């Protein structure tokens, strides 16, 4: 599984990913598994038919064109998570028709990573999602990936909400 290493580039406007170069000018190919997980979690997955879209005037269910017949063509699976559905969601601990926001963030992460276990890319994972304080408009999602007897990999993602 050779892949390039992606690093997070955080600014006030957005969090993006960029390819990491070695001092020699070549692409860094370490952290392949972490990169694959970052791509999966950072890609907009296709919304289910019953999902409520963030923009009520839109019918765009997102998703990646490369997912079309991925299983049939190359034995793959749909890439991406449905975290983008939380873009305009109010962070609430109370139960709404869609469920608590922190739980939805966790569920979207679990659904995004389960294919890696199904395809035996890693053996298991754990996901913890928290809202550190009600005063902050953010949710932290911690992911720990287990690879059998090898050292586990810990990743942290955060989803931000801007105050209105």
N, C-alpha and C positions, 0 to 999 in steps of 0.2 A: 504494500500500500504506500507507494511513494507519492507525496503531495508536497505542496509548498507550505511554508509557515506563514500564517496570518497573524497580525498584531492589531490590537484595538487602537484607533486614533479617536480620542475624545475631544470634542470642542463644545462650545455653547450651543451650536446649531444642531449637532447630531453626533452619534457614535458610529464610526465607519470602520472598515477593516482595510489593511494594506499589506502587501507582500513584504516580507522582511528580507533584506539583502545582507549577505556576509561581507566582511571587509574586502574580500576578493572581488566583489561585484556580482557573485553568483547568488541565485536564490537559495535561501535556507530551507532545507527539506526535513528538519527535525520537527518533533511534536506533530507527527502526521495525524494521530488519533484526535488530539485536542483540536487541530485544525478542522478535521471532518465534523466534529461536534459543534465548533463555532459556526461553521458554514450552515449546518442543519438548523441551529437555533437562530441564526441571523438571517435566514431566508424565509420569505413569506410563503407559508404553506397554503394549499387550497382550502377555502372555507367549506364546511359542510352545508348542505342545502338548508338545514334548520338553524344555522348560525345567524345571529343578528349582526349585520354589517355596521361598522362605525359610522358610515355616512348613509343616512336614510335615503338619499337621492341617488345612490350608486348601486349598480348590480354587479360590480367588479368583485369577484370572489378570490382575486389574487392567484397565488400558485405559480409554479415555474413550468414553462413550456416543456422542459426536458423530462418532466414526470410523465408525460403522455406515453403510455405503453412501456414504461421503464422496466416493469417485470418481464414482459414478453420479449423485449429487445435485448436486454443485457442482464436480466436477473436482479435488477435494482429495486428500489422502493421510492415512494414519493419523498422528496427532500423538503425540509422546512417545517416550521411550526405555525400555529395559528395565533401566536402572541400579538400579531398586528391587530387582531380583533379588539384588543384592550386599548387601542390608541386613544379613544375618546371615552373610555369607561371611567366611571367614578369609582374611586377606591372605597369599598365599603366592607365592613365586617358582617353587616346584617345580610340575611339571606334575601337575595333578589330573585327574579324569575330565572336568571342565568346562573345564580350561585355567587358566593363571596369571591371578590376579585383575586385575593391572594390564592385561594384554592384553584381558581381558573388558570392562573399563571402556572401553578404547579402541574395541573392536569395537562395543559398544553405542552409543557416541557417533557413530561412522562410520555405522552403520545409521540412526540418528536424523536425521543431517544429509543423507544422500544424496538424499532426495526434493527438497531445495531445489535441488540441482544438476540433477536430472532435470527439474524444472519450470522451470529457467532463472531461478530467483530470485537465485542467485549462480553464478559460473563454476566455482569449485573451493574446496576447503578442505583444511587439514591438521590432524591431531589428534596430539598427543603426550601420552601418559600416563606418569607416573612415580611412584614411591614415593621421596620425597626421602631418607629414612633408615629403616632397619629399626626404629629405636627409636620412630618415630611411627606411629600407626595411622591413616594417611591416604594417599590417592592424589590427586595433582593431575592434572587433565586440562586441557591447554591447547588452545584451538581458534583457528585463524586462518582467516578467511573472505576469499576473494578475489572481487572484483567487476569483473573485466576491468581496464580502465585506472584505475579509481577506487582510492582508498586502501583498504588492507586493514583489517579489523576484528579485533582480538585480544581474546579472552575467556578467563578462567580459572575453572575450577570445581574444587571440592575435595569429595571424599567422605570422610567421617570414620567411623572405627570406634572404638567405645569399648572400652577395655581391660576385660577381664572380671576 
